[in-house]
Structure formats: C-alpha cells, structure tokens
Amino acid sequence: MADTKVAIVGLGTVGTGVARLLLDHADRITRQTGRNVILEHVVVRDLAREREVALPPHKLSDDLANITNNPEISVVALLMGGLEPARTVALRILESGKDLVTANKALLAEHGTELFDRARELGRSIAFEAAVAGGIPIITNISQCLSANQISALRGILNGTSNFIISRMEEQAMSFAQALAEAQRLGYAEADPTMDIDGSDAAQKLAILAHIAFGARIHWTEIPRVGIDRLDSTDLQYARQLGYRIKLIGLAQLSQGQLEIHVSPNLVKIGRPLSEVRQAYNAVTVEGDAVGRLFFHGLGAGRMPTASAVVADLIDTITGRAPITFRALDLWSHRQSRVDRCDHSQVMGRFYLRFAVADHPGVLAEICGVLGRHRISIASVIQHEATDALDGYVPLVIMTHAASEGAAEAAVREIDQLKVVRAGTVRLRVLGG
C-alpha cells in the first residue's frame, strides 16, 4: 500500500486535534483513503511550548522549509490563525507544489481571491470545510450535496461564543459582562473577544457561505452587522414573554433576484430549530428549491469537532475528491458576482422596539404618531405598571408589522429626539420565514 505524507503548520488547539486523529486513528484513515497517511512534519512558532501530543523530535520544528523543501509531502494543513504570516505561509505552501487544507476563515474572507487564483495557476487545490461552523459539514453540503438546487436562503448561528453568552444571559440571568467573563474562563472567548461579540466573525463566515451558495463576491466588511455587545438581559426577558428567544443570526437570502445579507441579533420564535440552539453550538438552515428546508446543527468550534473537518478535507484531498471539486467550483476568482446585493435600507422585516418613556399621558400617542408617519404599523404593545419606573422612565415594548430597515431606523432616530423618550431605544429584527 502506497504512502502519502502530510504536514501541519500550527499546533494549537485545532492542530493538536488533527495530529491526534492522524496518529491515533491511522487505521481508520487508511480505510478511507486506501493509503498509509503519515504525519511527516509539524511546524510551530515556539518550540519551547509544552505540547499535548507526543511527536518525535525530528518531526517538529519552527522552520517552514522543512515542509516546503520536502517533495514527499503532498498536503499541508494550515492551522494558524490571523492574516499574517498565514497568507505568506499559504502562498509558500502552494508554490512548493503542495495542496492546502485550512481552517482559517479570516484568511479566506480577506485573501480568498488571491489564494484561490494562485492555487489555480499552480494546479493545486484548497479545501476549507473547517473554516465555517467547525464540525458541521456545511461547505460540502452546499457546494456538492445540494448542487442540484438553487439555494434561496441561509440563516445561521455562526458564532459559538456569542451563542454561549446569550444562552448564559437567558438561562442563568447573567449580565452580558458576567456571561462574557465565563465564556473567557471556559475558553470559548479570547482575551480580546471583539470579533466574536461585534458580529465580525459571523460576517466573515457568512461571506464565505454566500459566495458558495449564491456566487456573491462580497467582502465581509461590506456586510451590515450588529453584534451582541449591547444586548441587555431585559430584552431577553421581554422576548421570552412574547414567545421568542434572541439569537445572533447571519442571514443571506434571495429577494426578487437580489441578495439580502446581514448579521444581527434577531428574535426567533420559540419552537423553531434555530431558537433551540444553546451554549457554544452552531446551526444553519438552508433552503433549496428542490430539497426544501434543511437544518444542520453541531459544535461550531473546539478541538475535535474542527479537527474532524480538517482531517476530512485531508482525506478528500488525498483521494482526489477535493481537487476535482476545487477546479469545478471556481470559487474566489475575479469574475463578476452572480447576484446583486439589495439596498439594505430597503430590506423588509418586523422589529422589536424597546423605549424608555416618561410616565405621562399621551406618550404612546406621540410614539405611534412617529411610527405612523414612517408607515410602520404596530402588532403588539407591552407596558408594565409604573412600579417598573427607573429614574422616572418606564419601559415600553412595541412589536411592529413588516417595515423597511431604513424606515425603522429613521423612526427610532426621530422618537429618540422626543422629550418624553430617553435616547438609546433598542431595535432588534424579528426573524421571519
């Protein structure tokens, strides 16, 4: 039986998991590939760091040349994060004649076109299942298993850290700061959690999914996004009273031939699959014209779930499936986007609004007047007794019927100028469909 030698760059959480699978389950991988898959070399940044996987000394170094100059290594798993030196390392790996597997979604979201064009020029391939939703095989399902469908909508919980924080706030009555601190203590959130909590991480993943599903060439920074960093436990409680849970949702869907795409906290009806996703789990709902609605759910991060996706990509690359798919899909090229993006201000939806209002007669009439001028009709109202007053203001919650994003934003801006309203009105989308 022939040998195939592979390498890893980066032996952090995911890299350690990949190494363990390659070393501890070689027989399983052999059955899947029909070849002896050998972990030939691992490159790390800090050789002095203590490792959680045992490697022979000659297989571990801090010199990438030990991989790029070894013609026997055919596939490399790039498992370092960030943009640089990851971009430079990826190019060196491709230019040394090796195929690439990566879990770095930020790298693809920022430099996908450059890397994929270079891989095509060199006759190499890039596989990246682990870059989105960890162990959930969402890339393969959209790009291959559902290729007979026109995908009409993707809606997903794409960031496990945010979902963990929201779950803790809801279930344990924690404040945002308390839930974030626990997420950091348990390793779900980084010391600097900005990318997770401001919606950027979810936007990067959504850009990748939208590219595959719709041929949309949208830089992730162009995706309108609102994070959970201003989420208040009060809104979780009101949402529950109304029959909803709040989730950070990445949404991309076709509307009259144009693409609606954004990331934001949404009220999701209790009982719908996305509303039941708890803790650090991810989930994606996909709608296709032939297959209907599908739901994918699982751990979106963590050592072994992500390592599972990486090793699956290694197997597909070794067997030749990944290179065939890579050539056929023609992802991340300079070709024009296959779909135009709709004007976000014209995107329609229902909204949850929470105002802090003075306990005076006529306040509701003033607010309703502004909403009416912006053609926003009211579906329901919650106003508790004045015993809930804080500094003379009481909460007023309104659920609207469908209105445009621009109209809702303009109405809230105008209402916040009213003398009977304390500025800082909360506006959240309500997930439809």
TORRO-134832 format. One record per atom (N, C-alpha, C): x, y, z; residue in three letters. Coordinates in pm, whole numbers, plus 50000, padded with zeros to 5 digits. Layout:
<pts>
XYZala/...
</pts>
This chain:
<pts>
500854988150000met/500005000050000met/500895012550000met/500585022049910ala/501405034049896ala/501275043050017ala/502315051250039asp/502315060950148asp/501975074850094asp/501275082750175thr/501065096850148thr/501485104450271thr/502385114050253lys/502905121650366lys/502255135450372lys/501825139150493val/501175152050513val/501915159650622val/501605172550632ala/502245180950733ala/501225190450792ala/501585196050907ile/500735205650977ile/501565218051007ile/500965229750986val/501565242351030val/500655248051138val/501155248451262gly/500365253151374gly/499865241651458gly/500305241251583leu/499935230251672leu/499245235851796leu/498275244451771gly/497445249551880gly/496315239951909gly/495175245451944thr/494025237051981thr/493625227751867thr/493385233351749val/492935225251637val/494055216551583val/495255222251571gly/496375214351522gly/496655202151606gly/496535203651737thr/496725192251827thr/495685181551801thr/494435185751780gly/493385176051750gly/493625168651620gly/494085175851518val/494385169551389val/495525159451404val/496565163551475ala/497695154451497ala/497245141751569ala/496385143251668arg/495905131551741arg/495125122051650arg/494255127651566leu/493505119051475leu/494415111751378leu/495405118851324leu/496325112651229leu/497175101751294leu/497585104051419leu/498475094551486leu/497705083051552leu/496565086351614asp/495855076151692asp/494875067951611asp/494485073051496his/493475066051416his/493935064151272his/495195060751258ala/495765058651124ala/495035047651049ala/494605037151121asp/493915026051053asp/492595030750992asp/491885039251064arg/490615044551012arg/490855052850887arg/491875061350891ile/492185070050777ile/492675061750659ile/493405051150687thr/493855042150580thr/492675035850508thr/491665031850583arg/490475025850521arg/489765035950431arg/489775048650472gln/489085058950395gln/489845063050269gln/491155062350275thr/491975067250163thr/492565056150076thr/492685044050134gly/493375033250062gly/494875035350057gly/495375044050146arg/496805046950151arg/497245048250296arg/498525046250321asn/499085048950453asn/499345063950463asn/498585070850546val/498745085250560val/499665087750680val/500795094150651ile/501845095950751ile/501995110850783ile/501915114150912leu/502205127850955leu/503725129550954leu/504235136150851glu/505665136850829glu/506335148050907glu/505655159550919his/506315170750987his/505285180751039his/505645187551148val/504815198051207val/505685210251233val/505245221651186val/505965234151208val/505185242651308val/505895247551409val/505285255851513val/506095268651528val/505515278351597arg/506205291051617arg/507155290351736arg/506745283251841asp/507515282751966asp/507835268252002asp/509065264251980leu/509455250452009leu/509485247452159leu/509615257652241ala/509715255452385ala/508365252952451ala/507315255852381arg/505975254352440arg/505645239552465arg/505005237152578glu/504615223452611glu/503465219152520glu/503555206652468arg/502575201452374arg/501685190952439arg/500465189752386glu/499535179852437glu/499485167452349glu/500405166452256val/500505154652171val/501985151352155val/502315138552163ala/503715134352157ala/504155132652011ala/505215139651975leu/505785138651841leu/507275135751852leu/507835127251766pro/509275125351765pro/509995138551738pro/511115141251803pro/511805154151788pro/512085157951642pro/512405148051559his/512755151351420his/511535155351337his/510335153651392lys/509135157251318lys/508575170951358lys/509245177851448leu/508775190751497leu/509865201151479leu/509515212451417ser/510495223151400ser/509775236451389ser/510565247251381asp/509995260651359asp/510385266051223asp/510785257351132asp/511275261251001asp/510345255850892asp/509625264850824leu/508695260650720leu/509385253550605leu/510655256250586ala/511405249750478ala/511435234650494ala/511285229750617asn/511255215250636asn/510025208950572asn/509035217150545ile/507855212450472ile/507965215850323ile/508225228650294thr/508205232950154thr/509325226550071thr/510425223250135asn/511545217150061asn/511495201950060asn/510455196150116asn/510325181550119asn/509345177250011asn/509835171749900pro/508945168049790pro/508025156349823pro/508305149249932glu/507475137749967glu/506165141950036glu/506135154150087ile/504905159250149ile/503995164850040ile/502765159850034ser/501875163849926ser/500735172949972ser/500355172250099val/499245180250151val/499645186450284val/499265199250304val/499605206150429val/498335212150490val/498145209850618ala/497045216050692ala/497575228750758ala/497105240150712leu/497505253150768leu/496525256650878leu/496985255851004leu/496095257251118leu/496525268551212leu/497135278651153met/497455290751228met/496385301151198met/496095309851294gly/495065319851276gly/495625333051225gly/494735342751210gly/495175355951167gly/495435356851019gly/495875368750976leu/496115371350834leu/497575369950794leu/498455374950875glu/499885373650851glu/500545368450978glu/501445358850965pro/502045353750841pro/501235343050770pro/499965340550807ala/499205329550747ala/499125330850595ala/498885343050543arg/498795344750398arg/500105341050330arg/501215346150384thr/502515343250324thr/502835328350331thr/502515322250442val/502765307750459val/501915299850359val/500655303750343ala/499785296650248ala/500335297350107ala/500795309250067leu/501365310749932leu/502625302249916leu/503475301950018arg/504695293850009arg/504375278949998arg/503355274650069ile/502965260550062ile/502475257149921ile/501595265549866leu/501095263149731leu/502225263549628leu/503115273149641glu/504205274649544glu/505255263749555glu/505235256349665ser/506145244849677ser/505535232149619ser/504355233449558gly/503745222149489gly/502855213449575gly/502345219149682lys/501525211249775lys/500095216549780lys/499155207349802asp/497775211349822asp/497595216449965asp/496555224649984leu/496375231550112leu/495015228350171leu/495015226050301val/493785224950380val/493885235550490val/492815243150512thr/492885253550614thr/491575254850690thr/491685259350815ala/490525262350898ala/490425277350924ala/491245285350854asn/491355299650882asn/490335307550800asn/489155310150859lys/488095316950784lys/488455331550758lys/489185338050850ala/489565351850828ala/490485353150706ala/491375343550690leu/492285343550576leu/491505342450445leu/490515333650440leu/489725331950319leu/488855344150293leu/488245349550399ala/487375361050383ala/488145373250333ala/489415374550371glu/490215386150334glu/491025383950207glu/491605372050192his/492545369650082his/492155357749995his/490875353949998gly/490435342249923gly/490745343249775gly/490465354649712thr/490675355949568thr/492145354049532thr/493035360449605glu/494465359149577glu/494925344649593glu/494535338049701leu/494985324449728leu/494405314549628leu/493125315849597phe/492495306349505phe/493005308249363phe/493215320849321asp/493785323149188asp/495185317149178asp/495975318949283arg/497335313549281arg/497315298249279arg/496415292349355ala/496305277749355ala/495925272649216ala/494995279449150arg/494595275249016arg/495755276448917arg/496525287348928glu/497685289048840glu/498675277648855glu/498815272948978leu/499815262749009leu/499265248548997leu/497975247048967gly/497385233848958gly/497215227049092gly/497065235049196arg/496905229849332arg/495465232149378arg/495125227049496ser/493765228549548ser/493795233749691ser/492675239949732ile/492495244749869ile/491165239049919ile/491185232450035ala/489975227350099ala/489805234450232ala/488555237450270phe/488365246650383phe/487085243850461phe/486655231450468glu/485425228150540glu/485435233350684glu/486585232550750ala/486665236350892ala/486605251350914ala/486615259350808ala/486615273850824ala/485275279450869ala/484195271850850val/482865276550887val/482145265550965val/481665268951084ala/480805260251164ala/481495247651213ala/482805248051230gly/483525237151296gly/483265223551237gly/482665214751316gly/482455201051273gly/481235199051185gly/480425209451163ile/479245208051077ile/479705208450931ile/479385198450851pro/479875198150711pro/479045207050619pro/478975219850649ile/478095228750575ile/478665232350438ile/479985233850427ile/480585237350298ile/480325226350197ile/480595213950235thr/480405202550145thr/478945201150106thr/478055202850201asn/476635201250170asn/476145211750072asn/476565224150091ile/476095234650000ile/476735233149862ile/478045230849859ser/478775230849732ser/478615218049653ser/478355206749720gln/478275193949649gln/476915187249662gln/476525184049785cys/475305176249804cys/474065183449756cys/474065196749761leu/472895204549722leu/473095211649588leu/474035206849507ser/474365213749383ser/473245213349280ser/472255204449298ala/471115204149206ala/470085214849239ala/470285221949349asn/469325231749397asn/469775246049368asn/468805254749353gln/469045269049368gln/468805272249514gln/469865275549586ile/469705279349726ile/468985292749731ile/467935293449810ser/467185306049820ser/467465313349951ser/467905305950056ala/468135312750185ala/469075304750273ala/469925312150345leu/470775306650450leu/470515314950576leu/470235308250685arg/470075315250812arg/470825307350916arg/471735313650988gly/472535305551078gly/473025312551203gly/473265304451304ile/474005308451423ile/475435304051397ile/476285313451363leu/477605310451309leu/478735313151407leu/478415318051525asn/479445321051623asn/479075314851758asn/479815304751796gly/479505297551919gly/479715305852045gly/480695314752042thr/480945323252159thr/479745332052190thr/479215338652086ser/478045347252106ser/476865339052155ser/476685327252097asn/475535319152137asn/475675314452282asn/476905311452323phe/477145307452462phe/476785319052556phe/477225331052521ile/476965342752605ile/475465345352617ile/474755344952504ile/473305347352508ile/472605336552589ile/473035323952573ser/472425312952649ser/472595315052798ser/473785319152839arg/474035321452981arg/473205333253034arg/473095343652954met/472305355152996met/470845351153016met/470335342652927glu/468935338552934glu/468695328353045glu/469545318253051glu/469285306953141glu/469745309353284glu/470815317353301gln/471365319653434gln/471145333853484gln/470375341753409ala/470095355653446ala/471375363753467ala/472385360853386met/473655368253395met/473575381153315met/474375390753354ser/474575402553270ser/475495398753154ser/475555407553054phe/476465404952941phe/477895403552990phe/478335412553079ala/479715412153128ala/480005399153203ala/479055394453283gln/479255381953357gln/479345370053261gln/478455369753162ala/478455358653068ala/479725358552984ala/480185370352944leu/481435371252868leu/482605366252952leu/482655370253078ala/483745365753166ala/483755350653180ala/482575344653190glu/482525329953199glu/482975323553068glu/482575329352956ala/483005324152826ala/484525324552813ala/485135335152863gln/486585336052860gln/487225325952953gln/486645324153071arg/487195314553168arg/487145300253114arg/486105297053038leu/485955283452985leu/486645281552850leu/487245292152798gly/487975290952672gly/487145292852547gly/485875296952561tyr/485055299352444tyr/485345312952382tyr/485785322452463ala/486085335852415ala/487555339052438ala/488125346352343glu/489515350652354glu/489635362052458glu/490885365052494ala/491115376452583ala/490575389252521ala/490735390552388asp/490095401352314asp/488965395152233asp/487725396252281pro/486605389352217pro/485905397452107pro/486515408452066thr/485835418051979thr/485215411551856thr/485985403351784met/485505397651658met/484265388951680met/484185382451796asp/483035373951825asp/481805382051861asp/481975391951948ile/480795398552003ile/480295410151918ile/481115415251823asp/480615426351741asp/480065421551606asp/480015408351587gly/479445402951465gly/480425400751352gly/481695404551370ser/482665403451261ser/482955388951224ser/483135380251324asp/483415366251296asp/482275359951217asp/481045362451259ala/479885357151187ala/479815362751046ala/480175375451028ala/480145381550895ala/481175375050803ala/482355371950854gln/483365365150773gln/482855351650725gln/482225344250816lys/481695331050778lys/480535332250682lys/479685342250705leu/478545344250616leu/479005348050475leu/480065355950465ala/480605359750334ala/481055347250257ala/481665337750328ile/482105325350264ile/480895317150217ile/479905315650303leu/478725307950267leu/477965314350151leu/477835327550154ala/477125334550046ala/477865333249914ala/479185333049921his/479985331249799his/479715317749737his/479665307449820ile/479465293849769ile/478025291849724ile/477065296549802ala/475655293849773ala/475105302549660ala/475555315049652phe/474945324549558phe/475925330349456phe/477195326849467gly/478175333049378gly/478385347649411gly/478075351649534ala/478185365649574ala/479625368849611ala/480165379149553arg/481525383449584arg/481435396149668arg/481265393949798ile/481075404849893ile/482155403949999ile/482905414650016his/483885414850125his/483135415350257his/483625408050354trp/482875406750480trp/482635420150549trp/483535429850526thr/483335442850591thr/482175450650529thr/481695446250412glu/480565452850346glu/479225447350395glu/479255436850475ile/478025430850526ile/477525438950646ile/476325444550641pro/475805451750759pro/475765442250879pro/476275446950991arg/476345437951106arg/476155445751237arg/475465439251327val/475265444051463val/475605432451554val/476415434851656gly/476815424151745gly/475925423051867gly/476415415551965ile/475655413652089ile/476225421752204ile/477225430052176asp/477925437152283asp/477035447152357asp/475895450752299arg/474975459852367arg/473685452752409arg/473695439652402leu/472495432052437leu/472235432852587leu/471005435352623asp/470625436752764asp/469715425152803asp/469905420052923ser/469085408852970ser/467595412452974ser/467305425252986thr/465905429752984thr/465225425552855thr/465945426752743asp/465345423252614asp/465155408152599asp/466035400452659leu/465855385952659leu/464565382252734leu/464305389352843gln/463095386552921gln/461835390452845gln/461845402252784tyr/460675406352706tyr/460465397152587tyr/461555393252521ala/461425384152407ala/460745371352449ala/461135366252566arg/460525353952615arg/459035355752642arg/458655367252697gln/457235369952720gln/456445369952589gln/457105374252483leu/456455375052353leu/456505361952275leu/457195351952333gly/457285338952267gly/458495337352177gly/459575344752207tyr/460785344452124tyr/462025342552210tyr/463105338652146arg/464455339552203arg/465295348352110arg/466315354452166ile/467205362752086ile/468445354752048ile/468785354951920lys/469965348151869lys/470705357251771lys/472035356251768leu/472805363551668leu/472725355651537leu/472055361251439ile/471755354151314ile/472515360351198ile/473185351851121gly/473715355850991gly/472725351450885gly/472275360650803leu/471235357750705leu/471665362050566leu/471475353050470ala/471685356350329ala/470555349650251ala/469755357550181gln/468645351650108gln/468335359949984gln/467785353249884leu/467405359949761leu/466025366149778leu/465925378549732ser/464645385649736ser/464495393149604ser/463575388449521gln/463345394249388gln/464645394949308gln/465405384049315gly/466625382849235gly/467835389949293gly/467675396649407gln/468795403349472gln/469085396849606gln/470295399149655leu/470725392549778leu/470575401649898leu/469785397149993glu/469705403550124glu/470715396650215glu/471585404250279ile/472615398050363ile/472945407250480ile/472955401650601his/473295409450720his/473485400050838his/474105405350944val/474305398351070val/473755407151181val/472905401651265ser/472345409751375ser/471615400751474ser/471435405651597pro/470575398351691pro/469135398451641pro/468495386851642asn/467115385551596asn/466265378751703asn/465015382551709leu/464055374851786leu/463615362951701leu/463785350951754val/463445338651681val/462335331651759val/461265328151691lys/460105322151756lys/460495309351829lys/460095308351955ile/460365296252033ile/459695284351965ile/460435273451954gly/459945261651885gly/460565259851749gly/461045270751688arg/461785269351562arg/463165263851594arg/463725255651507pro/465015249251538pro/466105259051581pro/466235270551515leu/467305279851550leu/467145285351691leu/465905286451738ser/465695291951872ser/466155282351981ser/466265269451948glu/466615259352047glu/468105256252051glu/468905263351973val/470355261151971val/470965267952092val/471605260152178arg/472105265352306arg/473615264452313arg/474145271152416gln/475565270452453gln/476455273852332gln/477545266552310ala/478515270152205ala/478225263252073ala/476985258852054tyr/476635251951930tyr/476365261751817tyr/476565257051696asn/476215264251574asn/475085256951504asn/474385264051418ala/473345257851338ala/473115266151213ala/472765259451103val/472475266250978val/471235260050916val/470285268650877thr/469135264350799thr/469375268150654thr/469215258450566val/469425260550422val/468135257250349val/467735265950257glu/466545263450178glu/466915262250031glu/466515251149969gly/466755248849827gly/465445246649755gly/465405249949625asp/464135249049553asp/463685234649532asp/464605225149532ala/464215211149513ala/464095203749645ala/465025206149736val/465075198349859val/464235204149972val/463885216949962gly/463145223350070gly/464085228550177gly/463645227950303arg/464405233550414arg/465165222550487arg/466475224850508leu/467345215550581leu/467925222850701leu/468215215150805phe/468755221050928phe/470005213350969phe/471115220650985phe/472385214751026phe/472755220351164phe/473125211551255his/473355215651393his/474535207851450his/475395214551525gly/476505207751589gly/477465217551652gly/478525212151709leu/479545220651770leu/480265228551662leu/480255241751677gly/480845250351576gly/482285253851601gly/482855248951710ala/484245251851743ala/484735240751836ala/485965242451880gly/486535232451969gly/487525223551898gly/488365217351977arg/489475209451922arg/489015198451828arg/488245188951878met/487975177051799met/486905179251691met/485845187051714pro/484925189351603pro/485595196051483pro/486435206151509thr/487115212851398thr/488165203651337thr/488875196151421ala/489855186651369ala/489195176351280ala/487985172251314ser/487245162751232ser/487075168051090ser/486715180951078ala/486535186850946ala/487855188050871ala/488925191450942val/490245192750878val/490695179250822val/490595168850902val/491045155550858val/490155150550743val/488875153650746ala/488015150050633ala/488495156750505ala/488925169350515asp/489485176250398asp/490795169850352asp/491625165850448leu/492865158850412leu/492545146050335leu/491575138450384ile/491185126050317ile/490665128850177ile/489805138950164asp/489265142350032asp/490355147049936asp/491355154049988thr/492455158649904thr/493315146749859thr/493605137849951ile/494435126249919ile/493755117149817ile/492445115149830thr/491725106449738thr/491425112949604thr/491635126149595gly/491405133149469gly/490045139749458gly/489185137849558arg/487865144149550arg/487955159349562arg/488735164249658ala/488845178749680ala/489405186049558ala/490475181049494pro/490975188049374pro/489945188949261pro/489145178349243ile/488125178649139ile/487085189349171ile/486635189549296thr/485655199449339thr/486215213549328thr/487475215149366phe/488115228249362phe/488125233749221phe/488475225449125arg/488515230048985arg/487105233048932arg/486135224848971ala/484785226348918ala/484075238648972ala/484265241749099leu/483525252649161leu/484025266449121leu/485315267549092asp/485895280449052asp/485555291449153asp/485795288549279leu/485495298249385leu/486545309049393leu/486175320249449trp/487075331649472trp/487935334749351trp/487295339449249ser/488015344149132ser/487645358749110ser/488225364749008his/487945378848979his/486705380448891his/485985369448870arg/484765370548793arg/483735379348867arg/482835385148789gln/481825393748848gln/480865385548933gln/480365391449039ser/479395384849126ser/478185380649044ser/477655368649075arg/476495363649002arg/475185369749051arg/475215377149158val/473995382749213val/474275396649268val/473345405749247asp/473485419349301asp/472955419649444asp/473565428149524arg/473135429549663arg/472055440349670arg/471005437549743cys/469935447449755cys/470335458649851cys/469665469849839asp/469885481349926asp/469415477450067asp/470345477550164his/469985472950298his/468885481450359his/468835494150325ser/467805502750383ser/466395498850337ser/466315491350225gln/465025487150172gln/464635472950216gln/465495466350291val/465195452850338val/464005453250432val/463035444750407met/461815444550487met/461945434850604met/461255437850713gly/461245428950828gly/460385434650939gly/460115426151036arg/459415430751156arg/460475434651260arg/460065443351355phe/461025448351451phe/460465447951593phe/461375445651686tyr/461125446851830tyr/461735460251872tyr/460955468551936leu/461415481651982leu/461185482752132leu/462205486652205arg/462035489152349arg/462445503552379arg/461475511352426phe/461685525252459phe/461715526952610phe/462415537052656ala/462305541652795ala/461545554752789ala/460325554852842val/459445566352824val/459035572252958val/458755585152957ala/458245591953077ala/456835586953106ala/456525585753234asp/455205580653274asp/454195592053270asp/453885596653148his/452965607753128his/451845603553032his/450685609353043pro/449635606752945pro/450055611552806pro/449665604252703gly/449915608352566gly/451235603752507gly/452075597152587val/453375592852536val/453215582752423val/452335572952445leu/452135562752342leu/451625568852212leu/450765578852226ala/450225585452106ala/451335592452028ala/452275598952100glu/453375605652031glu/454235595651954glu/454555584652020ile/455385574451955ile/454665568251836ile/453395565051855cys/452625559251745cys/452515568951628cys/452465581851659gly/452405591751553gly/453645591551465gly/454815590551529val/456065589851453val/456115576951371val/455755565951433leu/455775553251359leu/454825553951240leu/453655559951260gly/452695561051151gly/453215569351036gly/453905580251067arg/454465588750960arg/455495581150877arg/456125571450939his/457115563250865his/456495550250813his/455175549650815arg/454415538350761arg/454775525150831arg/454935526050963ile/455205514151043ile/453995511551131ile/453365500051111ser/452185496751191ser/452565487751307ser/451755488351412ile/452065481451538ile/451315468251546ile/452035457751586ala/451425444551602ala/451025442151747ala/451845446451842ser/451525444351984ser/452315454252069ser/451825456352192val/452465465752285val/452515459252423val/453655460952491ile/453775457052631ile/454185469452710ile/453375473252809gln/453765484052901gln/453345480053041gln/454325477953127his/454055474053265his/453655486153348his/453235483553469glu/452825494453557glu/454015503153595glu/453705514753646ala/454735524553678ala/455685520053789ala/455375508953855thr/456295503753957thr/457625499553896thr/457645497653763asp/458875494153693asp/459705506453657asp/459265518153698ala/459935530453657ala/461365531053710ala/462265536253626leu/463655538253663leu/464015552553627leu/464345560553730asp/464645574653710asp/463495581853640asp/462275577753670gly/461115584353612gly/460695579053477gly/461415569153423tyr/461085563553293tyr/460635549053308tyr/459695545053224val/459195531353227val/459455524953089val/459635511653086pro/459855505152957pro/458565503652878pro/458665505552749leu/457555503652656leu/458075495252540leu/457465483852518val/457905474652413val/456855473952304val/457285475752181ile/456385475152065ile/456935465051965ile/456065456351918met/456385447451806met/455685453051683met/456415454651575thr/455845460551454thr/455445449751353thr/454645454151257his/454445446251136his/455625449151042his/455625443450925ala/456745444950832ala/456965459650794ala/458225463650797ala/458625477050757ala/460035476250702ala/460465486450633ser/461825486350578ser/462835489850687ser/464045485150669glu/465135488050763glu/465335503050774glu/465305510050661gly/465515524450662gly/464435531850737gly/463175527550717ala/462065534150786ala/462155531850936ala/462485519550977ala/462585516551121ala/463715524551185ala/464835525451116glu/465975533051169glu/465625547851183glu/464995553251080ala/464645567551082ala/463595570451190ala/462645561451206ala/461605563651306ala/462195563551447ala/463075554051474val/463695553351607val/464545565651632val/465245570151530arg/466075582151546arg/465195594251581arg/464045595351517glu/463145606551545glu/462515605251684glu/462115592951719ile/461495590751851ile/462475593851963ile/463745590451942asp/464755593252045asp/464945608152070asp/464425616651980gln/464525631152000gln/463345636652078gln/462305628352100leu/461145633152175leu/461505635852321leu/460905646052378lys/461195649452517lys/460725638752615lys/459745630752574val/459185620652664val/459905607252652val/460955606652571val/461685594252549val/463155596252583val/463715586852657arg/465155587252683arg/465885580752565arg/466865587552510ala/467575582452393ala/468215569052423ala/468395561252317gly/469015548052332gly/468025536752314gly/466975539252234thr/465965529052207thr/466615516552147thr/466175505052193val/466675492152143val/465815488052023val/466465484551914arg/465775479751794arg/466395466651749arg/465605456051748leu/466075442951707leu/465175437551596leu/465755430151504arg/464975423951398arg/464245411651452arg/463145408251386val/462405395951415val/462575386751296val/463105374751319leu/463385365751207leu/462085360451148leu/461915362551018gly/460735357550950gly/461025344650875gly/460055339850801gly/460255327950718gly/460165315050796gly/
</pts>
